[in-house]
């Protein structure tokens, strides 16, 4: 089997799960632009957690470029995006000299504000990508649909969703009929937490529902004001940013997870289901489309349908046996497609 060279800006918890499973069955080498994240304060050394990694930096790295040119026929190269000078050069070399390359993309954000020059460069790179022979791993079915809609051949598109660890069993604790709800991500408009709070405000007065909301972001003050205005200060608790381990702990002790996004490329639904926690998720989230089977491991609704969200919350509140049933089904499905399964899919595609 060919050695896989994995190239990314920085290590992430989710990608380390994939790397760990690939490393168990195939040699892998790691190349990161950064030795430590500038955005997140992880409580462990993700960069060298699985194996020791090389750091190629944010400037042009001739060592990595030469290594790619020299070994692209003998070894496999999997590159996540093209956000720095070295990865852009590797991409262009692959396009113009038809060197072997695999790339992994999240759902591109076409609505993001960009300068005129940035838009032109991005359009050029997407045009070159379409004309190249590069094989694309896509973070979920929504990303596959995006590239397919842009005219990319489906034979070049391989599903590779965000990776998570799957637990074997969830321990359920029902306390005084209170429904323990967890939600969390970046507190932005697109994530839809204002819609979730509105849904909680519309619940019957006798409903016993407690939401723990994790995350930080520009919408925090508005969300806190909304909670106060709706008289929900005893029902909603803001718990701030969580490390991956603490996030998993919250999922483990929650009855349900709610993913209320207006738009989310993927999202934490996949984490919840892998923890055995049923999900109420909007179809604006990629992970909901990918992983949620309506009526089996959770419920799907339209993001702006606050009334429906309230109804689904009460369905779990009034029928707690559903939590047990959905939890078992969530783990059954998640264990069929664990990290080992996806690692084998990657290796198979890269032969």
C-alpha positions as CSV (number, residue, x, y, z in Angstrom):
1,X,0.0,0.0,0.0
2,X,1.2,3.5,-0.8
3,X,2.3,5.9,1.9
4,X,-0.2,8.6,2.3
5,X,1.1,12.2,2.8
6,X,-1.6,14.2,4.7
7,X,-1.2,18.0,4.2
8,X,-3.2,20.5,6.2
9,X,-2.9,23.9,7.8
10,X,-3.3,22.6,11.4
11,X,-4.3,19.5,13.3
12,X,-7.9,19.1,14.3
13,X,-9.6,16.6,16.7
14,X,-11.8,15.2,13.9
15,X,-9.1,14.7,11.4
16,X,-6.9,13.0,14.0
17,X,-9.6,10.3,14.3
18,X,-9.2,9.7,10.6
19,X,-5.4,9.8,10.8
20,X,-5.4,7.3,13.8
21,X,-7.5,4.8,11.8
22,X,-5.4,5.2,8.6
23,X,-2.2,4.8,10.6
24,X,-3.4,1.5,12.1
25,X,-3.5,-0.1,8.6
26,X,-1.4,2.1,6.3
27,X,1.7,4.2,6.6
28,X,0.9,8.0,6.8
29,X,3.1,11.1,7.0
30,X,1.8,14.4,8.4
31,X,2.5,17.9,7.2
32,X,1.1,20.9,9.0
33,X,1.6,24.6,8.3
34,X,1.2,25.4,12.0
35,X,2.5,23.6,15.0
36,X,-0.3,25.1,17.1
37,X,-3.7,26.5,16.3
38,X,-4.1,30.2,16.2
39,X,-7.8,29.9,16.6
40,X,-8.4,27.2,19.3
41,X,-6.7,26.4,22.6
42,X,-6.7,22.6,22.6
43,X,-5.8,20.9,25.9
44,X,-3.6,18.3,24.2
45,X,-0.9,18.4,21.5
46,X,-3.0,17.5,18.5
47,X,-0.1,18.1,16.1
48,X,1.9,15.1,17.3
49,X,-1.0,13.2,19.0
50,X,-0.9,10.2,16.6
51,X,2.6,10.4,15.1
52,X,5.3,13.1,14.9
53,X,4.4,15.7,12.2
54,X,6.5,17.9,10.0
55,X,5.8,21.7,10.1
56,X,6.1,23.4,6.7
57,X,5.1,26.9,7.8
58,X,3.0,29.6,6.2
59,X,5.6,30.7,3.6
60,X,6.6,28.8,0.5
61,X,8.3,25.5,1.6
62,X,10.5,24.1,-1.1
63,X,11.2,20.9,0.8
64,X,7.5,19.9,0.7
65,X,7.1,21.0,-2.9
66,X,10.1,19.1,-4.1
67,X,8.9,16.0,-2.1
68,X,5.6,16.2,-3.8
69,X,7.1,16.5,-7.3
70,X,9.5,13.6,-6.6
71,X,7.1,11.2,-4.9
72,X,3.7,12.0,-6.4
73,X,3.8,8.8,-8.6
74,X,5.1,6.5,-5.8
75,X,3.2,7.8,-2.8
76,X,-0.3,9.3,-2.3
77,X,-0.9,13.0,-1.3
78,X,-4.1,14.1,0.4
79,X,-4.3,17.9,0.8
80,X,-7.0,19.8,2.8
81,X,-7.8,23.0,0.9
82,X,-5.4,25.5,-0.6
83,X,-5.2,28.3,1.9
84,X,-1.4,29.0,2.0
85,X,1.4,29.6,-0.6
86,X,2.8,26.0,-0.4
87,X,-0.6,24.3,-0.9
88,X,-1.5,26.6,-3.7
89,X,1.7,25.8,-5.5
90,X,1.2,22.1,-5.0
91,X,-2.4,22.5,-6.5
92,X,-1.1,24.4,-9.5
93,X,1.7,21.8,-10.1
94,X,-0.9,19.1,-10.0
95,X,-3.1,20.9,-12.5
96,X,-0.5,21.9,-15.1
97,X,1.7,18.8,-14.9
98,X,-1.1,16.3,-14.1
99,X,0.6,15.1,-11.0
100,X,-1.4,12.8,-8.7
101,X,-3.3,14.6,-6.0
102,X,-6.3,14.1,-3.8
103,X,-8.0,17.0,-2.0
104,X,-10.5,17.2,0.8
105,X,-13.1,20.0,0.9
106,X,-15.7,21.2,3.3
107,X,-18.8,22.9,1.7
108,X,-17.5,26.0,0.0
109,X,-19.1,29.2,1.2
110,X,-20.2,31.1,-1.9
111,X,-21.9,33.8,0.2
112,X,-18.9,34.9,2.2
113,X,-17.8,38.5,1.6
114,X,-14.6,38.7,-0.4
115,X,-12.7,41.4,-2.2
116,X,-12.8,41.6,-6.0
117,X,-9.4,40.1,-6.4
118,X,-10.1,37.3,-3.9
119,X,-13.3,36.4,-5.9
120,X,-11.3,36.3,-9.2
121,X,-8.6,34.1,-7.8
122,X,-11.2,31.8,-6.2
123,X,-13.1,31.5,-9.5
124,X,-9.9,30.7,-11.3
125,X,-8.9,28.0,-8.8
126,X,-12.4,26.4,-9.0
127,X,-12.1,26.5,-12.8
128,X,-8.7,24.8,-12.8
129,X,-9.9,22.3,-10.2
130,X,-12.8,21.3,-12.5
131,X,-10.5,20.9,-15.5
132,X,-7.9,18.9,-13.5
133,X,-7.7,15.2,-12.8
134,X,-7.7,15.8,-9.0
135,X,-9.9,13.4,-7.0
136,X,-12.1,15.2,-4.4
137,X,-13.0,13.9,-0.9
138,X,-16.1,15.8,0.2
139,X,-17.2,16.4,3.8
140,X,-20.7,15.0,3.4
141,X,-23.4,14.6,0.8
142,X,-24.1,18.3,0.8
143,X,-20.6,19.0,-0.4
144,X,-20.9,16.3,-3.0
145,X,-24.1,17.8,-4.3
146,X,-22.4,21.3,-4.4
147,X,-19.5,20.1,-6.7
148,X,-21.9,18.0,-8.7
149,X,-24.1,21.0,-9.4
150,X,-21.0,22.9,-10.6
151,X,-20.4,20.2,-13.3
152,X,-17.8,18.0,-11.6
153,X,-18.0,14.4,-12.6
154,X,-19.5,12.2,-9.8
155,X,-16.7,9.7,-10.5
156,X,-14.3,12.2,-9.0
157,X,-16.3,12.8,-5.9
158,X,-15.8,10.6,-2.8
159,X,-17.8,11.0,0.4
160,X,-15.6,11.6,3.5
161,X,-17.7,13.1,6.3
162,X,-16.3,14.7,9.5
163,X,-14.8,12.0,11.7
164,X,-15.9,11.3,15.3
165,X,-15.4,8.6,17.9
166,X,-18.4,6.3,18.5
167,X,-19.3,5.2,22.0
168,X,-20.5,1.6,22.6
169,X,-23.3,2.5,24.9
170,X,-25.0,5.6,26.3
171,X,-26.0,5.7,30.0
172,X,-29.4,7.3,30.3
173,X,-30.4,9.3,33.4
174,X,-34.0,10.6,33.7
175,X,-34.4,13.1,36.5
176,X,-37.8,14.3,37.7
177,X,-39.2,14.4,34.1
178,X,-36.9,17.3,33.2
179,X,-35.8,17.1,29.6
180,X,-32.0,17.9,29.4
181,X,-31.3,19.6,26.1
182,X,-27.8,20.5,24.8
183,X,-26.8,22.7,21.8
184,X,-23.6,24.5,20.9
185,X,-21.4,26.0,18.3
186,X,-20.2,29.4,17.2
187,X,-22.9,31.9,18.3
188,X,-23.6,33.4,15.0
189,X,-26.9,34.2,13.1
190,X,-26.4,31.3,10.7
191,X,-26.4,28.8,13.6
192,X,-30.0,29.7,14.5
193,X,-29.8,29.7,18.3
194,X,-32.3,32.6,18.3
195,X,-34.8,30.3,16.7
196,X,-34.1,27.6,19.3
197,X,-34.7,30.1,22.1
198,X,-37.9,31.3,20.4
199,X,-39.1,27.7,20.3
200,X,-38.4,27.3,24.0
201,X,-40.4,30.4,24.7
202,X,-43.3,28.9,22.9
203,X,-43.4,25.7,25.0
204,X,-46.3,25.1,27.4
205,X,-45.8,26.8,30.8
206,X,-45.7,23.4,32.6
207,X,-42.9,22.0,30.4
208,X,-39.7,21.1,32.3
209,X,-37.0,21.7,29.8
210,X,-33.4,22.9,30.5
211,X,-31.1,24.0,27.7
212,X,-27.3,24.2,28.2
213,X,-25.9,26.3,25.3
214,X,-22.2,26.1,24.5
215,X,-20.2,28.5,22.5
216,X,-19.0,32.1,22.0
217,X,-19.5,34.5,19.2
218,X,-21.0,37.9,18.1
219,X,-24.6,36.9,18.8
220,X,-24.1,36.1,22.5
221,X,-25.4,39.4,23.9
222,X,-28.5,39.4,21.7
223,X,-29.2,35.8,22.7
224,X,-28.8,36.6,26.4
225,X,-31.2,39.5,26.0
226,X,-33.7,37.3,24.1
227,X,-33.6,34.8,27.0
228,X,-34.2,37.5,29.5
229,X,-37.1,39.0,27.5
230,X,-38.8,35.6,27.2
231,X,-38.4,34.9,30.9
232,X,-36.2,31.9,30.3
233,X,-33.3,32.7,32.6
234,X,-33.9,29.6,34.7
235,X,-34.4,27.4,31.6
236,X,-31.4,28.4,29.5
237,X,-27.7,28.4,30.7
238,X,-24.9,29.8,28.6
239,X,-21.8,27.6,29.4
240,X,-19.2,29.2,27.1
241,X,-16.6,27.5,24.8
242,X,-15.9,23.8,25.5
243,X,-12.9,21.6,24.7
244,X,-13.8,18.6,22.5
245,X,-13.6,16.3,25.6
246,X,-16.0,18.6,27.6
247,X,-18.3,18.9,24.6
248,X,-18.5,15.1,24.5
249,X,-19.3,15.0,28.2
250,X,-22.2,17.4,27.7
251,X,-23.5,15.2,25.0
252,X,-23.2,12.1,27.1
253,X,-25.3,13.5,30.0
254,X,-27.9,15.2,27.7
255,X,-31.3,13.6,26.7
256,X,-31.3,15.3,23.3
257,X,-29.2,17.5,21.1
258,X,-30.7,20.3,19.0
259,X,-29.0,21.5,15.8
260,X,-31.1,24.6,14.8
261,X,-28.9,26.0,12.1
262,X,-30.2,28.2,9.3
263,X,-27.1,27.2,7.4
264,X,-24.2,24.9,8.6
265,X,-21.7,23.2,6.3
266,X,-21.7,20.1,8.6
267,X,-22.1,20.5,12.4
268,X,-22.2,18.6,15.6
269,X,-25.2,16.3,14.8
270,X,-22.6,13.7,13.9
271,X,-21.0,14.0,17.4
272,X,-24.3,13.7,19.1
273,X,-25.4,10.6,17.3
274,X,-22.0,9.0,17.8
275,X,-22.6,9.6,21.6
276,X,-26.0,7.9,21.4
277,X,-27.8,11.2,21.9
278,X,-31.0,11.7,19.8
279,X,-31.1,14.9,17.6
280,X,-33.6,17.4,16.5
281,X,-32.0,19.0,13.5
282,X,-32.8,21.4,10.8
283,X,-32.3,20.5,7.2
284,X,-30.1,23.5,6.8
285,X,-27.2,21.5,8.3
286,X,-25.1,19.2,6.3
287,X,-24.7,16.7,9.1
288,X,-28.4,16.5,9.6
289,X,-28.9,15.7,5.9
290,X,-26.0,13.1,6.1
291,X,-26.7,11.3,9.3
292,X,-30.2,12.0,10.7
293,X,-33.0,9.5,9.8
294,X,-36.2,11.2,10.6
295,X,-38.2,9.2,13.2
296,X,-35.4,6.7,13.9
297,X,-32.4,8.5,15.5
298,X,-34.0,11.9,15.7
299,X,-36.3,14.3,13.9
300,X,-35.7,16.7,11.0
301,X,-37.5,20.0,10.5
302,X,-37.2,23.2,8.4
303,X,-35.0,25.8,10.2
304,X,-37.5,28.7,10.3
305,X,-40.3,26.4,11.5
306,X,-40.2,27.4,15.2
307,X,-43.6,26.0,15.9
308,X,-42.5,22.5,14.6
309,X,-39.3,22.7,16.7
310,X,-41.4,23.4,19.8
311,X,-43.6,20.4,18.9
312,X,-40.7,18.1,18.5
313,X,-39.2,19.1,21.8
314,X,-42.5,18.4,23.6
315,X,-42.6,15.0,21.8
316,X,-39.5,13.9,23.6
317,X,-40.6,15.7,26.8
318,X,-43.9,13.8,26.9
319,X,-42.6,10.4,25.6
320,X,-39.2,9.8,27.3
321,X,-39.2,6.2,26.1
322,X,-38.3,7.7,22.7
323,X,-35.0,8.9,24.1
324,X,-34.0,5.3,24.9
325,X,-35.3,3.9,21.5
326,X,-33.6,6.7,19.4
327,X,-30.4,6.4,21.4
328,X,-30.0,2.7,20.6
329,X,-30.7,3.3,16.9
330,X,-28.3,6.2,16.8
331,X,-25.4,4.0,18.1
332,X,-26.4,1.1,15.9
333,X,-26.2,3.3,12.8
334,X,-23.1,5.2,13.9
335,X,-21.2,2.0,14.6
336,X,-21.8,0.8,11.0
337,X,-19.8,3.8,9.7
338,X,-17.1,4.3,12.3
339,X,-13.5,5.7,11.8
340,X,-12.1,2.4,10.6
341,X,-14.8,2.2,7.9
342,X,-13.9,5.7,6.5
343,X,-10.2,5.1,6.8
344,X,-10.6,2.0,4.6
345,X,-12.7,4.0,2.1
346,X,-9.9,6.6,1.8
347,X,-7.2,3.9,1.3
348,X,-9.3,2.2,-1.3
349,X,-9.9,5.4,-3.2
350,X,-6.2,6.3,-3.2
351,X,-4.8,3.0,-4.5
